[in-house]
Amino acid sequence: MQVDVTTRLGSHAPATATGFPTLDRMLHGGLRSGTVLAIAGAPGVGRTALALLVAYMAARAKAGVVFASASLDATEIMARLTARALYREYPEINTPYGMIWSGQAWQSSTTHRAVADSVETVVKKVGAQLHLFRARGLESTQSLAECAAQQWSRHERAALVVDDIEAFSAVGNGSTSSAAAANGSLEGRAMHVAYDLRRIAEQGCSVVFTALSRHAEFVAPAATIAAELRPIADARTTDEARAMELHVYKNRFGQTGAVPLRFIPGASLFEETKSV
């Protein structure tokens, strides 16, 4: 029993940094095996960009990471990560990820070389650690469990990042009638998927998932840490950047509060800022 408890507490594996110092402090170092981070938000607020960035940073920290999405394919994910690297390495080149994804940036002599260098940077940093699972509509969480298991077998630390859990369905857990009932409404399905992801985390990996704000109350009970991504009211914004915050309202580790962020949609980039 003592061995099992210490293992489940993550004593033998270091935490995986999220890339946001304030959030990492709230998590006592970062994501750990057995933990579930739920990020809720309104449509278009940047949940996908934030989840992808957390996946990228976890991969940079040498965790085996699966990013699961029913809406993003490999080309869009690569375009988003490339835009982030481009923004950081070539700030004078204003090239949003849409131009990279469509191929327009490759056709311009002024951006081609910089984009190619940024692609190389992404591949070099996370090419061996970050894996895409392109889900079908209402893909079963059993497929996600299998993907996570592959990473457990290859890496000391594994992370599963699921974008928009509303696009997935839950496993029946031995009761067809209860599964059908839980999956009958969108809220019920989201809740059931969240608990399935919690069971996957308890097998030994960390899980991050995004959900719509209107489903936050249904998925939060399954999470170790629950947060909502939202714009800061009356904050100064520009066409390029938005002032945001990740409001952590549930944290079984202890501390809650706001992580102030700057969101640059075209670069698919979040940066932590100082509190005002």
Phi and psi in degrees as a GROMACS rama.xvg file:
@    title "Ramachandran Plot"
@    xaxis  label "Phi"
@    yaxis  label "Psi"
@TYPE xy
-63.5915  -41.9022  GLN-2
-63.0349  -43.4962  VAL-3
-63.1256  -43.6625  ASP-4
-64.8227  -46.3161  VAL-5
-65.266  -34.6658  THR-6
-66.3212  -43.9178  THR-7
-67.7069  -25.198  ARG-8
-78.0272  -5.01408  LEU-9
79.3256  23.0384  GLY-10
-68.3748  -19.7662  SER-11
-99.8047  0.302306  HIS-12
-132.786  133.72  ALA-13
-70.8014  160.778  PRO-14
-72.111  156.204  ALA-15
-107.636  117.831  THR-16
-64.9075  143.329  ALA-17
-89.0362  -14.5463  THR-18
95.5044  -4.87731  GLY-19
-118.271  107.31  PHE-20
-55.4424  -42.3522  PRO-21
-64.4372  -44.1878  THR-22
-64.3164  -40.9252  LEU-23
-62.0917  -36.8387  ASP-24
-65.5032  -39.8739  ARG-25
-61.9761  -30.5826  MET-26
-95.0978  9.21133  LEU-27
56.0864  46.4738  HIS-28
120.619  -25.3792  GLY-29
138.983  -162.528  GLY-30
-72.9714  137.782  LEU-31
-127.687  157.737  ARG-32
-58.4523  137.746  SER-33
91.245  -5.08147  GLY-34
-101.56  152.958  THR-35
-128.766  121.034  VAL-36
-105.95  116.92  LEU-37
-103.142  127.569  ALA-38
-117.895  112.28  ILE-39
-101.462  159.878  ALA-40
179.685  162.16  GLY-41
-74.6709  159.614  ALA-42
-57.5759  133.702  PRO-43
82.2631  2.95325  GLY-44
-80.6603  -17.8669  VAL-45
115.607  18.256  GLY-46
-59.3728  -44.1905  ARG-47
-64.1264  -44.0247  THR-48
-61.5439  -40.2153  ALA-49
-68.0639  -43.9002  LEU-50
-63.0575  -41.1551  ALA-51
-65.7065  -36.956  LEU-52
-66.8082  -40.545  LEU-53
-61.9382  -41.3714  VAL-54
-61.8639  -43.4036  ALA-55
-62.0417  -45.5863  TYR-56
-67.3471  -35.7658  MET-57
-65.3618  -39.0639  ALA-58
-66.2502  -38.4211  ALA-59
-63.7197  -28.7171  ARG-60
-82.5851  10.3153  ALA-61
74.2992  21.7787  LYS-62
-84.0115  151.104  ALA-63
-81.8791  117.185  GLY-64
-119.869  134.257  VAL-65
-112.765  123.631  VAL-66
-104.905  114.274  PHE-67
-106.59  128.488  ALA-68
-150.085  142.249  SER-69
-95.1137  -7.97748  ALA-70
-113.85  -27.5855  SER-71
-98.8421  133.324  LEU-72
-99.8601  178.229  ASP-73
-63.3797  -35.1277  ALA-74
-67.748  -40.1345  THR-75
-68.8999  -40.6683  GLU-76
-60.6675  -44.392  ILE-77
-64.891  -37.8637  MET-78
-63.8357  -41.2288  ALA-79
-65.1617  -45.8153  ARG-80
-67.6048  -35.0378  LEU-81
-66.5134  -41.5054  THR-82
-61.2053  -38.1314  ALA-83
-63.5907  -48.635  ARG-84
-63.0045  -38.3417  ALA-85
-63.195  -43.1316  LEU-86
-62.4812  -38.468  TYR-87
-79.0816  -34.8179  ARG-88
-94.3094  -29.0817  GLU-89
-130.912  67.4052  TYR-90
-61.6314  -20.4367  PRO-91
-76.8353  -13.6533  GLU-92
-97.2465  110.754  ILE-93
-92.1022  88.3055  ASN-94
-128.365  99.7151  THR-95
-67.6479  160.563  PRO-96
-64.2785  -23.6503  TYR-97
-62.0424  -36.2756  GLY-98
-69.6597  -33.7003  MET-99
-72.3384  -44.362  ILE-100
-63.2425  -40.3277  TRP-101
-76.918  -14.1852  SER-102
95.0067  -6.21591  GLY-103
-62.9111  -39.1936  GLN-104
-66.2654  -26.4192  ALA-105
-74.9206  -23.0032  TRP-106
-87.0691  -10.4548  GLN-107
-93.7296  131.513  SER-108
-67.6062  -23.3262  SER-109
-80.655  -20.086  THR-110
-116.854  -16.494  THR-111
-56.3698  -50.6968  HIS-112
-64.687  -43.4316  ARG-113
-63.5602  -40.6126  ALA-114
-64.9258  -43.1656  VAL-115
-61.1527  -41.6283  ALA-116
-63.3249  -38.8133  ASP-117
-68.967  -37.8012  SER-118
-60.0394  -44.8447  VAL-119
-61.9708  -37.8888  GLU-120
-61.9449  -46.0838  THR-121
-62.4272  -46.6598  VAL-122
-62.4069  -41.7186  VAL-123
-64.6903  -37.6884  LYS-124
-82.3219  -37.04  LYS-125
-133.41  6.10455  VAL-126
-56.6264  -32.7832  GLY-127
-93.1577  -7.16701  ALA-128
-114.398  -28.5091  GLN-129
-101.94  124.277  LEU-130
-125.065  138.143  HIS-131
-97.2947  131.476  LEU-132
-111.181  106.526  PHE-133
-85.2946  106.423  ARG-134
-85.0695  151.738  ALA-135
-83.974  164.398  ARG-136
-58.2933  130.25  GLY-137
58.6118  38.4814  LEU-138
-59.338  140.76  GLU-139
-74.0174  146.315  SER-140
-65.1975  -15.4469  THR-141
-61.0511  -36.9495  GLN-142
-64.678  -37.2418  SER-143
-67.5693  -38.4828  LEU-144
-62.3944  -39.1966  ALA-145
-66.6859  -39.3152  GLU-146
-64.4698  -43.4865  CYS-147
-62.7246  -39.9453  ALA-148
-61.5797  -36.3188  ALA-149
-61.9231  -39.2277  GLN-150
-72.0905  -35.0435  GLN-151
-59.4879  -37.2372  TRP-152
-74.6212  -14.8553  SER-153
-111.585  -23.0134  ARG-154
-131.504  153.948  HIS-155
-66.3276  -35.45  GLU-156
-126.394  142.385  ARG-157
-133.648  145.992  ALA-158
-136.783  137.787  ALA-159
-116.044  119.939  LEU-160
-114.767  118.769  VAL-161
-114.559  118.997  VAL-162
-91.8461  124.887  ASP-163
59.3852  81.9668  ASP-164
-66.9604  -14.6096  ILE-165
-62.9218  -18.4161  GLU-166
-86.7428  0.718919  ALA-167
-116.948  165.174  PHE-168
-125.766  160.702  SER-169
-97.609  160.366  ALA-170
-80.5922  150.319  VAL-171
-71.8791  -19.3925  GLY-172
55.616  35.4221  ASN-173
87.7808  -6.2406  GLY-174
-129.411  103.318  SER-175
-62.6654  -40.7214  THR-176
-67.5258  -42.233  SER-177
-68.2203  -36.1394  SER-178
-64.7998  -42.7502  ALA-179
-63.6071  -39.1604  ALA-180
-66.8829  -42.8811  ALA-181
-67.4999  -31.4893  ALA-182
-92.1712  2.49256  ASN-183
-65.7014  -42.6362  GLY-184
-105.838  161  SER-185
-63.2958  -39.3333  LEU-186
-64.9641  -43.1552  GLU-187
-64.51  -40.1199  GLY-188
-65.3666  -43.3937  ARG-189
-60.6968  -42.374  ALA-190
-63.3859  -44.1831  MET-191
-66.6193  -40.1945  HIS-192
-62.2465  -42.0753  VAL-193
-59.1812  -41.869  ALA-194
-70.3272  -32.9251  TYR-195
-63.7668  -40.6314  ASP-196
-66.0105  -33.8414  LEU-197
-63.833  -40.181  ARG-198
-64.9843  -36.2803  ARG-199
-64.1299  -43.319  ILE-200
-60.5838  -39.0603  ALA-201
-66.59  -14.5549  GLU-202
-78.2926  -13.8662  GLN-203
136.019  12.6709  GLY-204
-125.395  171.85  CYS-205
-98.2003  146.466  SER-206
-125.986  135.94  VAL-207
-125.497  132.54  VAL-208
-140.588  156.808  PHE-209
-113.106  152.905  THR-210
-151.231  162.013  ALA-211
-71.6289  149.041  LEU-212
-56.3879  -37.0077  SER-213
-68.3828  -11.2046  ARG-214
-106.746  4.24621  HIS-215
-57.2665  -43.8595  ALA-216
-66.9096  -22.8813  GLU-217
-84.1016  -31.0974  PHE-218
-97.254  -20.0745  VAL-219
-59.1517  -37.102  ALA-220
-59.8335  -25.5738  PRO-221
-83.5638  -10.537  ALA-222
-94.3816  148.161  ALA-223
-77.525  -40.7248  THR-224
-129.697  125.227  ILE-225
-118.793  134.578  ALA-226
-143.546  160.119  ALA-227
-127.02  130.547  GLU-228
-90.7937  125.718  LEU-229
-152.62  152.775  ARG-230
-67.0197  151.463  PRO-231
-86.6959  120.457  ILE-232
-62.002  136.057  ALA-233
63.9336  13.9818  ASP-234
-79.4214  151.914  ALA-235
-73.1987  125.869  ARG-236
-128.918  164.097  THR-237
-128.591  175.962  THR-238
-64.9158  -24.9752  ASP-239
-90.4877  -39.5365  GLU-240
-127.693  149.745  ALA-241
-125.435  141.079  ARG-242
-85.9007  124.625  ALA-243
-132.031  172.029  MET-244
-147.361  146.031  GLU-245
-101.611  105.109  LEU-246
-89.6138  107.995  HIS-247
-87.1119  108.924  VAL-248
-108.318  -8.45318  TYR-249
-138.763  128.52  LYS-250
-150.148  105.34  ASN-251
-71.0049  -10.558  ARG-252
-81.7041  -19.8436  PHE-253
139.398  -81.5617  GLY-254
-73.5585  138.37  GLN-255
-121.686  173.814  THR-256
144.573  -167.807  GLY-257
-108.968  138.8  ALA-258
-105.885  108.986  VAL-259
-73.5214  134.14  PRO-260
-133.158  155.412  LEU-261
-118.044  123.48  ARG-262
-112.511  125.115  PHE-263
-113.353  95.152  ILE-264
-56.3805  -44.7091  PRO-265
-61.4746  -30.6764  GLY-266
-94.726  -0.30807  ALA-267
51.2923  44.7972  SER-268
-124.911  132.326  LEU-269
-114.15  136.692  PHE-270
-129.992  139.819  GLU-271
-75.6832  139.489  GLU-272
-118.996  172.546  THR-273
-79.6656  144.676  LYS-274
-66.5098  142.003  SER-275
